[in-house]
Amino acid sequence: MGYSHYFPHTEVTKEVWANIVVDCVKAWYVVDIPVTVEFTDKLIMVNGIDEDLHEDFVLNREGSNGFESCKTAQKPYDLLVCMCLLIYKNHSPETIELSSDGRDSDWKEATDMVNNCFEQLI
């Protein structure tokens, strides 16, 4: 048990993925938290550093082949994880089912930051 996000998703086109990655990189520059990240043409990976390290968040362009989740334990990197999930959902709502152990209040900071950074999103 723990605080997790669930995001089964299917493949997106290379063009859609490129837009998701560009916006997730922008989100990474906005957050002021120490994280490890990897952004490629195939995946997005985010995790905390040192004591804030937990489970890797991995989002694949080719989809999840069913169930996908990430337990962040609400550590600081959870903010960027939520932002990336919101960005993905905006760019390709028909290819992802997003749910979470979190309440709306747990997503408020990520939602506000995405809205402030990307006025066209959410």
Residue, then its C-alpha position, 0 to 999 in steps of 0.5 A: m500500500g502507498y500513494s500511487h498513480y495509475f496510468p495504463h496507456t496505449e501507443v501514441t504517434k511520434e509527433v504526439w510523443a514529441n509534443i509531450v516530451v517538449d512540454c514535460v521538459k518545460a515542466w522539469y525546468v519550472v519545478d524547483i526540486p532535485v530529480t533525475v530525469e530521462f527524456t527520449d523518443k521512447l520514454i520519460m523517466v522521473n525519480g527523486i534523489d537521495e532520501d527522496l528516491h522512490e519508485d521510477f516513474v516511466l511513461n513509454r511512447e509505445g504504451s504500457n501493455g495494460f496496467e501501469s503505476c508508480k508509487t511516489a509516496q508523495k515525495p517531492y518528485d511527485l509534483l513533476v510526475c503529476m505534471c507529466l501525467l497531466i501533460y500527456k492526458n492533454h495531448s492524448p486523452e484517448t490513449i490514457e486512463l489516469s487515476s490516483d490514490g490522491r485527491d483533487s487537493d493532492w493534484k492542485e499544485a501540479t494542475d496550477m503549475v501546468n495551467n500557469c506554464f501552458e495556458q492552453l492545457i487543462 
